[in-house]
Amino acid sequence: MSTVDEPATLNGRAEQVFFTLLENPPGSDPAEHYRWLHEHAPVFTTGNGMTVLSRFADVDAVLRHRDLGRGEESVQHLTDLPADLLEPVMARWKRTMVFANPPLHTRMRRPVANAFTPFHVERLRPVVHDHAHRLLDRLADEPGGNFVRRVSSPLGAAVIGEMLGVPEPDRGELARLSPESMRVFDPLTAVEDLPAAASAEIRMADYFAELLRERSREPRDDVLSRLARAAAEGELEEIEVVAASANLMNAGTDTAVNLMSNSLGILLEHPDQLAVLRREPGLAPRAVEEMARLDPPLNLNPRTVLRPTRAAGLDLVPGQILIGIQGAANRDPARFTDPDRVDVTRDEGPSLSFGGGIHFCMGAHLGRLIVGELLTCLVTHFSAVEPAGPAERRRGHNLRGYTDLPVTLRR
């Protein structure tokens, strides 16, 4: 093979590894693919022009760079949707802080951010504690039960529902709709599955539009009432309030659920680390960081170049798309010692699992609290936590999680 062909061949192999990561076929080990990218192609460009990054320093720099932001990189795959589904989804997408750039992002984030400060989140600890104990006790009475369905999904819905002000009877249906609605923003969702995902997104939006009207008439001490007040005072538009409400619910009923399930999944595969945590429950905060580092619930974090600039050693032009693989960055040997090793005592600083820059996950404190309380309860109130059968992963690799995680708890 000539030296002229080598770069193209390497790029082709890198693209193949990247798309294997995205498809996440059964039995595929992401750590193996991360290692290959680190060694051979930490920066490469796909055939359709997207630049993919896997080094910690590069991904971190891109997430924080003010000349990079959100474009249409997350919705390019929606063009085949019928207009009656595409138009309402796109209208909300354009008014969502997750996909907005300053100054719009700044204006939309401000009314919500105060509810997610460490002080306000800490007030939810008794709620998390009580729900976690109750759900785990129920699972203990049903050996072999699905941890996702029995614990992580209802716990996430209960906590975020309590915080937002969603009536308890409605939380189960929203928890069911949330993972389906999130698929509308996953570029690997099959074309034939997109209409169902878009319909779920629309149903969630319709629900929150009605609930916010109720909170406008009868405000309470919850986040939805604050958002309704922000709309009434002209800080936010109605469509922005609806989009923000649905996104917050999704964070609690999908992203947080994945973080809980992924954390337990790792510990079930490494009982020695579960034993360490059992001996020292005070290590729970470090364990949460380690589990999030090893298996982040959201793996890909794209950015679009807004202005000519330079980042990650690259000269960039407007419209260019960069994709940071957060899972790979979290296992960069230049950043973490022996990065594939599971170590609940690790104390090497935060990973990129909660993103970075102005789009840093607003619910990071809440996610850490929920998983920390859950792990503490597991190791202090149950004598054994054991796998009860083969686990089943969610399809795709961007939204990392489980659909079935059979567990037996022994008191």
Sequence and secondary structure as in RCSB ss.txt:
>XXXX:A:sequence
MSTVDEPATLNGRAEQVFFTLLENPPGSDPAEHYRWLHEHAPVFTTGNGMTVLSRFADVDAVLRHRDLGRGEESV
QHLTDLPADLLEPVMARWKRTMVFANPPLHTRMRRPVANAFTPFHVERLRPVVHDHAHRLLDRLADEPGGNFVRR
VSSPLGAAVIGEMLGVPEPDRGELARLSPESMRVFDPLTAVEDLPAAASAEIRMADYFAELLRERSREPRDDVLS
RLARAAAEGELEEIEVVAASANLMNAGTDTAVNLMSNSLGILLEHPDQLAVLRREPGLAPRAVEEMARLDPPLNL
NPRTVLRPTRAAGLDLVPGQILIGIQGAANRDPARFTDPDRVDVTRDEGPSLSFGGGIHFCMGAHLGRLIVGELL
TCLVTHFSAVEPAGPAERRRGHNLRGYTDLPVTLRR
>XXXX:A:secstr
  TTHHHHHHHHHHHHHHHHHHH  TT  HHHHHHHHHHH SEEE TTS EEE SHHHHHHHHH TTEE  STTT
GGGGGS HHHHHHHHHHHTT GGG  TTHHHHHHHHHHGGGSHHHHHTTHHHHHHHHHHHHHHHHTSTTEEHIII
IIHHHHHHHHHHHHT  HHHHHHHHHHHHHHHGGG TTS GGGHHHHHHHHHHHHHHHHHHHHHHHHS  SSHHH
HHHHHHHTTSS HHHHHHHHHHHHHIIIIIHHHHHHHHHHHHHH HHHHHHHHH GGGHHHHHHHHHHHS SB E
EEEEE SSEEETTEEE TT EEEEEHHHHTT TTTSSSTTS  TT  S   STT  GGG  TTHHHHHHHHHHHH
HHHHHH SEEEE S  EE SSSSB  EEE EEEEE 
